[in-house]
Amino acid sequence: MRILIAEDDRLLGEGILAGLKQKGFKAEWLQDGLAAWNALQAEAFSALVLDLGLPKLPGLDLLRRLRASGSTIPVLILTARDTPQDIVAGLDTGADDYLVKPFDLGELAARLRSLVRRAAGGAAPTLECGRLRLDPAARSIEYEGHPIELTTREFGLLHELMLNAGKVLTRAQLESKLYAWGEEVESNALEVHVHHLRRKLAAGLIRTVRGVGYIMPK
């Protein structure tokens, strides 16, 4: 689950970045609205954490651009502006959630997980595909009732596939959600992770769509 943080306060931005990474998110942090806009046009993110007081392109203007462009990325506004008018303006402009500073990092992480689930068409806190159960908050996996140990990357890959069960995800789509900017990705890294998941779970659980990518049946 790859999150973009648009926050101009350096101390807060660094804290959110570190905190979300500790909770298992792939996170990127930018300090102005224009840079965030450009990143959202070039890269795939699961959700956007958006401050309103951004330089170069204010948060609400960035949000208007996103929605006008047809983007449906879940957006959580994170701001010190706490009047009812500010909250209404943010939600009416197209935000999916609104959290006022100061905030609890655990609550932010939970809200992001909820937004991403809803965007994928689900509302339950856990994901289930047949005999496979994934709990994003606890970062736990059970298959046929037995706990399964996965690496961070394997968990992230399985999470993306389960969020999009029934849909074919391309190699590029999966890599964009699993790796941060500038992170070196070996040519066969994704195939290796899929191989390990099949070995730990079941050979037929993740299907290869030749020349396209991978799919997890519902």
C-alpha positions in Angstrom: 0.0 0.0 0.0 1.8 3.1 -1.3 0.9 6.5 0.3 1.8 10.0 -0.9 2.2 12.5 1.9 1.9 16.2 0.9 3.0 18.2 3.9 5.2 21.3 4.0 6.2 21.1 7.7 9.5 19.3 7.7 9.3 17.9 11.3 5.8 16.7 10.8 6.4 15.3 7.4 9.4 13.3 8.6 7.4 12.0 11.5 4.4 10.9 9.4 6.8 9.3 6.9 8.6 7.3 9.5 5.4 6.4 11.4 3.6 5.1 8.3 6.6 3.1 7.3 6.8 1.5 10.7 3.2 0.4 10.3 3.9 -1.3 7.0 3.0 1.4 4.4 5.2 2.3 1.5 5.2 6.1 1.9 6.6 9.1 -0.1 6.8 12.6 1.2 6.7 15.9 -0.7 6.6 19.4 0.6 4.7 21.4 -2.0 1.5 21.0 -3.9 2.9 21.3 -7.4 5.5 18.5 -6.7 2.6 16.3 -5.3 0.5 17.0 -8.4 3.4 16.0 -10.7 4.0 12.8 -8.7 0.4 11.8 -8.8 0.4 12.2 -12.6 3.5 10.0 -13.0 3.2 7.4 -10.3 0.5 5.1 -8.8 -0.4 5.6 -5.1 -3.1 3.9 -3.0 -4.0 7.1 -1.1 -3.0 10.8 -0.6 -2.5 12.5 2.8 -3.0 16.1 2.0 -2.2 19.3 4.0 -4.2 22.3 3.0 -1.5 25.0 3.5 0.9 23.8 0.9 3.2 26.2 -1.1 3.1 26.6 -4.9 -0.3 24.8 -5.1 -2.6 24.9 -2.1 -4.2 21.7 -0.9 -7.7 22.5 -2.0 -6.5 23.6 -5.4 -4.6 20.3 -5.8 -7.7 18.4 -4.8 -9.8 20.3 -7.3 -7.2 19.4 -10.1 -7.3 15.8 -9.1 -11.0 15.4 -9.2 -11.3 17.5 -12.4 -8.8 15.2 -14.0 -11.0 12.2 -13.1 -8.7 10.8 -10.4 -10.5 8.7 -7.8 -7.5 8.3 -5.5 -8.6 8.3 -1.8 -7.7 11.6 -0.2 -7.4 12.2 3.5 -7.0 15.9 4.4 -4.7 16.3 7.4 -4.7 19.9 8.6 -4.9 22.3 11.6 -7.9 23.9 10.1 -10.7 22.7 12.3 -13.8 24.9 11.7 -16.9 23.3 10.3 -16.6 25.5 7.3 -13.1 24.2 6.6 -14.2 20.6 7.0 -17.3 21.1 4.7 -15.1 22.8 2.1 -12.6 19.9 2.1 -15.2 17.2 1.9 -17.2 19.0 -0.8 -14.1 19.6 -2.9 -13.6 15.8 -3.1 -11.8 14.6 0.0 -12.8 11.2 1.4 -11.8 11.9 5.0 -10.7 14.8 7.2 -8.4 14.6 10.2 -7.4 17.6 12.4 -3.9 18.1 13.8 -2.7 17.2 16.4 -3.6 13.5 15.6 -2.8 10.0 16.6 -0.7 8.1 14.1 -2.5 4.9 14.8 -5.8 6.6 13.9 -4.3 8.0 10.7 -3.1 4.5 9.7 -6.5 3.0 10.4 -8.3 5.7 8.4 -5.9 5.1 5.5 -6.5 1.4 5.5 -10.3 2.0 5.6 -10.1 4.4 2.7 -8.1 2.0 0.6 -10.5 -0.9 1.4 -13.5 1.2 0.4 -11.8 2.3 -2.8 -11.2 -1.4 -3.7 -14.9 -2.1 -3.1 -14.6 -3.6 0.3 -15.5 -2.5 3.8 -14.5 -5.3 6.1 -11.4 -4.7 8.2 -10.0 -8.1 7.0 -9.6 -9.5 3.5 -10.6 -13.0 2.6 -10.2 -15.0 -0.5 -11.3 -18.6 -0.1 -9.4 -20.1 2.7 -6.9 -17.2 2.9 -7.4 -14.4 5.4 -5.3 -11.2 5.7 -5.6 -8.6 8.5 -3.9 -5.4 7.4 -3.9 -3.8 10.9 -2.3 -6.8 12.6 -0.2 -7.5 9.5 -1.1 -11.2 9.9 -2.0 -14.0 7.4 -3.9 -17.2 7.9 -4.3 -19.9 5.3 -6.7 -22.8 6.2 -6.7 -21.5 9.7 -2.9 -21.6 10.1 -0.7 -18.5 10.6 1.7 -17.9 7.7 5.0 -15.9 8.0 5.7 -13.6 5.2 8.3 -11.0 4.5 7.3 -7.3 4.3 7.4 -7.4 0.5 5.5 -10.7 0.3 2.8 -9.3 2.6 2.6 -6.1 0.5 2.2 -8.1 -2.7 -0.4 -10.4 -1.3 -2.3 -7.4 0.1 -2.4 -5.7 -3.3 -3.6 -8.9 -5.0 -6.3 -9.5 -2.4 -7.5 -5.9 -2.5 -8.0 -6.3 -6.3 -9.2 -9.9 -6.2 -10.7 -10.8 -9.6 -8.7 -8.2 -11.4 -5.5 -8.6 -13.4 -2.7 -6.4 -12.1 0.2 -5.7 -14.4 3.8 -6.0 -13.4 4.2 -2.2 -13.5 1.1 -1.7 -11.3 2.4 -4.1 -8.7 6.0 -2.7 -8.7 4.7 0.8 -8.4 2.9 -0.2 -5.2 5.7 -2.2 -3.7 8.8 -0.1 -4.3 9.6 3.5 -3.4 11.1 6.1 -5.8 14.7 5.5 -6.7 14.6 2.0 -5.2 16.5 -0.4 -7.3 14.3 -3.3 -8.5 15.9 -6.4 -10.0 14.3 -7.6 -13.2 12.9 -10.8 -11.7 12.1 -9.6 -8.2 8.4 -9.7 -8.6 8.5 -13.2 -10.0 10.6 -14.3 -7.0 8.0 -12.9 -4.6 5.1 -14.6 -6.4 7.1 -17.9 -6.4 7.6 -17.6 -2.6 3.9 -16.8 -2.0 2.9 -19.8 -4.0 5.3 -22.0 -2.1 4.1 -20.8 1.3 0.3 -20.8 0.4 -0.8 -22.8 -2.6 0.5 -23.1 -6.1 -2.8 -22.1 -7.8 -3.7 -19.2 -5.5 -2.0 -16.6 -7.7 -2.5 -17.1 -11.4 -0.2 -15.7 -14.1 -1.8 -14.0 -17.1 0.9 -14.5 -19.7 2.2 -11.2 -21.1 0.1 -9.1 -18.7 0.6 -9.8 -15.0 -1.1 -11.6 -12.1 -4.6 -12.2 -10.7 -6.0 -13.7 -7.5 -9.4 -15.2 -8.2 -12.2 -14.1 -5.8 
